[in-house]
Amino acid sequence: MPTLRALPASSLPLSTWDFYNTPMLRIGSVQLENPVLLAPIAGYCDLAFRLIVRSVRGPSGGVGLACTDLLCPQAVLSENDKSMWLAATNDDDKPLCMQLYGAHADIMADAAQWAQQHGATTIDINMGCPVDKVTKKNGGSMLLCDPTNTIALAKKVVDAVRVPVTAKIRLGWDDGSIITDSLPPRLADVGIAAVTVHGRTTEQKFRGAARIDQGMLPGNLDTIKAVVDVMAKRHSNVPVIGNGDVQSPLDVKAMMDRTGCAGVMIGRGALGQPWLFRDAAHYLRTGEMLPPYPRADRARLVLQHFDGLMQMRDERYALAKIRTRISWYSKHLQPWPRLRHEVHHMKSVSEFREYMLRGIEHIERIEVEHVNHDDPVTMVA
Ligand SMILES: Cc1cc2nc3c(=O)[nH]c(=O)nc-3n(C[C@H](O)[C@H](O)[C@H](O)COP(=O)(O)O)c2cc1C
């Protein structure tokens, strides 16, 4: 297992929530520090990235819970190399949700036990993946289409472990088969401790806007709010976590206000701005925006992320991964001309490191000059 370490955390007097009484999020026996969670994003949310996210903390803390990417239960049980990289974690990677996908109840239950023994604070059952490879084997969002078997599977997993088990769902397979008011309470009946709702149908994949609520219209079932409403009536101790299109602290607050959800899960919005959890947690707690995370520190995170990837695997892997990640980071590092282009053509670790260090130095220099001379900050050489 890799030995990546998170950066030291700031000290956190975390006692009350003030801003409009934002509730604390508790999943079964697990009390989270903040109600803002990192989503699973296959190929992205590995240990190196989770530690980057966890390392960015402010006066109100940082990410409440981070999730592994979806894990194949058979693969983790056979402990093959690839699945061990995907499931890799360490003591700094807490609290951690491990997500499993599949339709075979016994195998899922065994894999849940494996996850519990290997560092999972909570275990999530993937009920939302629209990818053919997963749904053709009746896993992912295919579980939404077979509620009886899905409930039996959920019960088997819940009964197999001590840690809380959660489910991540979509609104339904398509507009004709919305499950927002039927499946979530039945999942809670068998002990599912929280339900995360991605506000799209499977058929939508990632198209269109996430369906959060329907403005002031009552009674619309195809929304995240519909799940919150039904759970408030039938299982008020089982939190609903809203997910979809959240990019900023204001979006987090809007998701909570519009749906009444107890937590918000962020996926793509965090890929280029791992400091989003720090910012959102602070905004929820105080109603105030933290000053923007400094640009030089953003660039340092990219370098740290790269070092983490190196520790996890090797030079080739780290270079390949950072190339896929730089376009996400680049949006939040501008102005930095040719950043993506340059990184895409990097051939070695030293070349990448030196390039990033020069960039960081340059940002720091022009920011000092900017403060001294009140000149506009322009570009990285
Ligand atoms: C490339 C990609 C991979 C994803 N992988 C997973 C996954 O492994 N498990 C899962 O439950 N959801 C997965 N999702 C869905 C996200 O967790 C999330 O529900 C979705 O992207 C909407 O949230 P966002 O707008 O904050 O990204 C994936 C999404 C994308 C774009």
PDBQT file of the ligand as one rigid body, heavy atoms in Angstrom, charges set to zero:
ROOT
HETATM    1  C1  LIG A 401     -16.014  10.332 -15.399  1.00  0.00    +0.000 C 
HETATM    2  C2  LIG A 401     -17.012  10.075 -14.307  1.00  0.00    +0.000 A 
HETATM    3  C3  LIG A 401     -16.865   8.945 -13.517  1.00  0.00    +0.000 A 
HETATM    4  C4  LIG A 401     -17.795   8.671 -12.503  1.00  0.00    +0.000 A 
HETATM    5  N1  LIG A 401     -17.606   7.590 -11.704  1.00  0.00    +0.000 NA
HETATM    6  C5  LIG A 401     -18.509   7.319 -10.722  1.00  0.00    +0.000 A 
HETATM    7  C6  LIG A 401     -18.334   6.195  -9.858  1.00  0.00    +0.000 A 
HETATM    8  O1  LIG A 401     -17.330   5.474  -9.903  1.00  0.00    +0.000 OA
HETATM    9  N2  LIG A 401     -19.309   5.973  -8.925  1.00  0.00    +0.000 N 
HETATM   10  C7  LIG A 401     -20.421   6.767  -8.819  1.00  0.00    +0.000 A 
HETATM   11  O2  LIG A 401     -21.274   6.521  -7.966  1.00  0.00    +0.000 OA
HETATM   12  N3  LIG A 401     -20.573   7.847  -9.587  1.00  0.00    +0.000 NA
HETATM   13  C8  LIG A 401     -19.652   8.136 -10.528  1.00  0.00    +0.000 A 
HETATM   14  N4  LIG A 401     -19.813   9.251 -11.299  1.00  0.00    +0.000 N 
HETATM   15  C9  LIG A 401     -20.932  10.167 -11.008  1.00  0.00    +0.000 C 
HETATM   16  C10 LIG A 401     -20.498  11.244 -10.012  1.00  0.00    +0.000 C 
HETATM   17  O3  LIG A 401     -20.188  10.695  -8.756  1.00  0.00    +0.000 OA
HETATM   18  C11 LIG A 401     -21.602  12.294  -9.825  1.00  0.00    +0.000 C 
HETATM   19  O4  LIG A 401     -22.767  11.637  -9.378  1.00  0.00    +0.000 OA
HETATM   20  C12 LIG A 401     -21.927  13.035 -11.105  1.00  0.00    +0.000 C 
HETATM   21  O5  LIG A 401     -20.748  13.389 -11.816  1.00  0.00    +0.000 OA
HETATM   22  C13 LIG A 401     -22.732  14.301 -10.829  1.00  0.00    +0.000 C 
HETATM   23  O6  LIG A 401     -22.073  15.112  -9.877  1.00  0.00    +0.000 OA
HETATM   24  P1  LIG A 401     -21.108  16.339 -10.288  1.00  0.00    +0.000 P 
HETATM   25  O7  LIG A 401     -21.911  17.238 -11.194  1.00  0.00    +0.000 OA
HETATM   26  O8  LIG A 401     -20.771  16.986  -8.977  1.00  0.00    +0.000 OA
HETATM   27  O9  LIG A 401     -19.937  15.758 -11.005  1.00  0.00    +0.000 OA
HETATM   28  C14 LIG A 401     -18.899   9.535 -12.296  1.00  0.00    +0.000 A 
HETATM   29  C15 LIG A 401     -19.017  10.687 -13.085  1.00  0.00    +0.000 A 
HETATM   30  C16 LIG A 401     -18.094  10.959 -14.075  1.00  0.00    +0.000 A 
HETATM   31  C17 LIG A 401     -18.247  12.215 -14.898  1.00  0.00    +0.000 C 
ENDROOT
TORSDOF 0
